[in-house]
Amino acid sequence: MTRLSTAILAQAPAGVRVPDYDRSTISPGIVHLGIGAFHRAHMAVYVDDLLKEQPDWAIVGASLRRPDTKHALEPQDGLYTIAVRDAAGTHPRVIGSILKVLDANTEREDLLTLMASPQIRIVSLTVTEKGYCHDPATGELDQRHPDIVHDLANPTAPKSAPGMLVEALARRKAAGIAPFAVMSCDNLPSNGATVKRIVTKFASLRDAALGEFVAGVAFPGTMVDRIVPSTTDADRATIAELIGAEDAWPIMTEPFTQWVIEDHFPQGRPPFEKAGAQLVEDVEPFERMKLRMLNGSHSTMAYLGYLAGHEYVSDAMGDPAFVALIHGLMSEEVMPTLDMPGVDLGAYRDQLLERFANPALKHRTWQIAMDGSQKLPQRLLGTIRDRLAAGQSIERLSLGVAAWMRYVMGIDEKGENIDVRDPLAMRMMAIAAGAGGDPEELYEGLVGLTEVFGDDLADNEVFGADVVEHLDSLFDVGAAETVREIVG
Ligand code: CS2
């Protein structure tokens, strides 16, 4: 079968949307670090919508870890398919906004030279929570992180995202070129301010004047939302049939998409609002709403669902007890912590429940369960802190935390190993081994991870009692029964 490429766009079957602009006329304005599935289902689509009118805002992607996206997209001229899935079917669209992908390991100089050139006015990122090399409980740069230690010793040949940003900004400073805006599209709390703090700290450790320069750079905050399950070989076969060509890495996603952006781009920006983004002055309330409502529910369902034997989120949503738990979690425990004038939180919740239940979206609980140590603080622990401070119940929120603790033990309810992916996986498994199946000791060991829980939660008796009670139940009767008991 022919491979997807610019040459075959003209022959795309009817019903397959293809770029409405001439790809030979577009040029890059954006470098995106972390060119994974999420970016390709989200920002790259908004940019694709705009390129006809705004041809100088195309994207050059970069992978900081694995070059697999580059290898998939290079023979396809950067083209790939996104397939929107719902009960009515699979709707394919070929996206052309990514001009090429650079591998930061083997093409670092090309990447830094491009990032330092005046045509690049935005550097955006989806490097996942752990890609910022920070302490998730405090949001500060982790100066002992091996990549940060490496990058401070080798500042012109960096490996980490903060190191890359600062080296590119240093080159712009030296050449008298105004800085690009740094736009994080990751699920971090106050992602603009957090990334600014981390990157500015890194720069000041390199040199004070560079620190001052970076402190003046724009770091617009964003709230990004679209559910993007990992692509499978079955998906590749479906797409080949629909588009009549082979695509090595299509992206499957849901109809819903949302992007709220803080409007702070001194070197200009594409008119993202014309593609459906909301440009606002303060993005923080939107981020908090999304992290606590969507991602907090997701992580809770991921750990409990995995333990209960549900491979996909939509399977867990097929169990009325899970639906009741997540409905109760959002309504009773999360929504009261949010202050969102003008937003109908009940409608937002109902829409989330519908999105989670989308049976066409094969979203693995295991996929969401990854990197929990980096996710829990902004998804569940912030809400827990607010409620504890107000003397309110954390019954369901603390069940999410207990399920995470049970999950990271690395053994499921049938005694099979769990493939726990997390930067702290080794430490957590050692803690679990030391606890030897005792819920209280497991709790004591894991809550001692201060980079996750801070000092305050480790000392909080209400939190400890609630989590240990749930752990007892998870050990005694398992996840499915625990959920059933809690929802009555
Ligand atoms: C998920 C998110 O994998 C995860 O941790 O919770 O990727 C989620 O699907 C997105 O944030 C939705 O916008």
Residues whose N, C-alpha, C, O or C-beta is under 5 A from the ligand:
A	BS01	CS2	V224 D225 R226 I227 V228 N295 H298 Q367 I368
